[in-house]
Amino acid sequence: MGNIVNFKKPDVKKLLMAVAMTAFLVNSAHAAEPIADVALAGDVVTVGDVFSGVTHDASYVLSPAPAYGKTMTLNAGDLKRISDAFNLGWTPASVTQVTVRRAARDIGPEKISAALQEALLQKLDGQKFEMQLADRKLTLHVPEHMNADVAVSGLRYDLGRGEFSAMLTAPAGAAEPAVQQQVTGRLIPVTAVPVLKTQLQKGELITADDIEYLDVRNSDLSSNIIVSSEQLVGMSPRRGLSPFKPMTASDIVSPVLVKKGEIVTMVLQNAEMTLTTQGKALENGAVGETVRIVNSSSGQSVEGVVTAMKTVSITSPGDAGI
């Protein structure tokens, strides 16, 4: 007689629990999950944009897409309603909020200001200015596949009132632009004035290499501020001068080129000859000033006009003892 195999009656309750657990694990492995940050390329928001792992109804449209540069937020309640409506089996867990935005290129205030400044420069014929947008954080948004450049049209300005307005279009040159926006702002006329690069002390000579230019608002310019480098080159500070500050006529003097007690060159020049000799200065003199000199050879005292460093011009050879 063969062996008899005894079969135990299955535990139905345990079997049902095992089946349910298996189904739960399978469903969990394939459950739809919200996508925390959604960047849209299209014009609508679909179920598949918001939830990953959706096999059916992924293309169902939930709403229009937000405008370029704008966002739309779906909270846990919104997500639960979508899940329930499409049998996605999701319940709030780690991700409880979804942010939906349009994929876009940003045209920031720096690029906008540069386009406006270029347009204004063509209109203002060399007048320098500062420009301030009324909305200093202004940003334009265009579709990601478009160029991020901007055109300026309808430009109007009033320098007296310090105002301007214009229409911005982006992208520039597009047959169907994505953005058109009116902008306003302030115009502040400025003048480039010469300033020193480094500090100079009393008695030092100002040269062209010591000078650069600084833009100063016209409203801050007084009538005695020096606006030409020609007024500075060859002059000397009356006192120590700080760099990068506008200067007035009272800040500078003609430099002393001939100092009392020093040996100078006396020059006599006419159409026929040039004669030189040395003498001792009896007083200080700046360029163009007349000073008294004692001829070192003859001992005669004469007058001469200061023309350069340690150099005077004598008009009469007899007077100079030459």
Secondary structure, 3 states (H helix, E strand, C coil): CCCCCCCCCCCHHHHHHHHHHHHHHHHHHCCCEECCEEEECCCEEEHHHHEECCCCCCCCEEEECCCCCCEEEECHHHHHHHHHHCCCCCCCCCCCCEEEEECEEEECHHHHHHHHHHHHHHHHCCCCEEEEECCCCCCEEEECCCCCCCEEEEEEEECCCCEEEEEEEECCCCCCCCEEEEEEEEEEEEEEEEEECCCECCCCCCCHHHEEEEEEEHHHCCCCECCCHHHCCCCEECCCECCCCCCEHHHEECCEEECCCCEEEEEEECCCCEEEEEEEECCCEECCCEEEEEECCCCCEEEEEEEECCEEECCCHHHHCC
